[in-house]
Amino acid sequence: MRILILIIMNVLLFARINPFEPVINPQNKIIIKPEFFKEKKVYLPNDARILKKIIFVYQNSSGDIKNKEILINKNIDFHSPVVITHKPKTFGIKEYKFDSLFTLFIKNKKLFT
């Protein structure tokens, strides 16, 4: 009987008011929006005449560093810059904002966040 009373008292002493509240509060509550690449202009030296290749070095989602090589072999004008741009794909979608908490996108009866 005493063991049962000790177990019940132990459970009541260590019980929390809200059992679904996390024991450890997360420290980083700020969501950082990634900054995407938009455009870069590269000016070539005065003696550049033929662009042989372009090498892209990138980091994939698993953290590995890889490169992609694109062969060009074309004449270029060294007076004007080589421009690399990245334009995100745009969709014909509807956008709904909810109190700056999150944004909901709808396209073809599918929901995106």
C-alpha positions in Angstrom: 0.0 0.0 0.0 2.8 2.4 0.8 4.5 1.7 -2.5 1.3 2.6 -4.3 1.0 5.9 -2.4 4.7 6.7 -3.2 4.1 6.0 -6.9 1.0 8.2 -7.0 2.7 11.1 -5.2 5.8 10.8 -7.4 3.6 11.0 -10.5 1.7 14.0 -9.2 4.8 15.9 -8.2 6.4 15.5 -11.7 3.2 16.0 -13.7 3.0 19.1 -15.9 -0.1 21.2 -16.4 0.1 20.9 -20.2 1.6 17.6 -21.2 1.8 18.7 -24.9 4.0 21.7 -24.1 7.6 20.9 -25.1 10.1 20.5 -22.2 12.8 22.4 -24.1 11.8 25.6 -25.8 13.5 26.2 -29.2 16.0 29.0 -29.2 15.9 29.9 -32.9 12.3 31.1 -33.6 13.2 33.3 -36.6 12.6 31.8 -40.0 15.2 32.9 -42.5 14.0 33.3 -46.0 16.8 32.1 -48.4 18.3 34.7 -50.7 18.3 33.4 -54.2 20.8 34.2 -57.0 19.5 36.8 -59.4 22.2 38.1 -61.7 25.9 38.4 -62.1 27.9 40.3 -64.7 31.4 39.1 -65.6 33.8 41.3 -67.5 36.4 39.3 -69.4 40.0 40.5 -70.0 40.9 42.5 -73.2 42.7 39.5 -74.8 39.6 37.1 -74.5 38.4 36.1 -78.0 36.9 32.6 -77.7 34.8 31.4 -74.8 35.8 27.7 -74.4 33.7 26.6 -71.5 31.9 27.6 -68.3 32.2 25.6 -65.1 29.5 25.8 -62.4 30.5 24.7 -58.9 27.5 24.1 -56.7 26.5 22.4 -53.4 23.7 19.9 -53.6 21.1 19.2 -50.9 23.2 16.5 -49.2 26.1 19.0 -48.8 28.4 17.5 -51.6 30.3 19.9 -53.8 29.9 19.1 -57.5 30.7 20.9 -60.8 28.9 21.1 -64.1 30.9 21.9 -67.2 29.3 23.5 -70.3 31.4 23.6 -73.5 30.8 26.7 -75.5 33.6 27.2 -78.2 32.2 30.4 -79.6 33.6 33.9 -80.4 32.8 36.6 -77.9 33.0 40.4 -77.7 35.2 41.2 -74.7 33.8 44.8 -74.5 30.4 43.6 -73.2 30.0 41.6 -70.1 28.9 38.0 -69.9 25.6 38.0 -67.9 24.4 35.1 -65.8 20.8 35.4 -64.7 18.5 33.2 -62.7 14.8 33.8 -63.1 12.6 31.6 -60.9 9.8 29.9 -62.8 6.5 31.7 -62.5 3.2 29.9 -62.4 -0.4 31.2 -63.0 -1.3 30.8 -59.4 -3.5 32.6 -56.8 -1.8 33.9 -53.7 -3.5 34.3 -50.3 -1.7 35.9 -47.3 -2.8 35.2 -43.8 -1.8 37.9 -41.3 1.9 37.6 -42.4 2.0 34.2 -40.8 2.1 32.2 -44.0 1.2 32.5 -47.7 -1.0 29.9 -49.5 -0.7 29.4 -53.2 -3.4 27.6 -55.3 -3.0 26.2 -58.8 -5.0 23.6 -60.6 -6.9 22.6 -57.3 -3.5 22.0 -55.5 -2.3 23.8 -52.5 1.3 25.0 -52.0 2.9 26.9 -49.1 
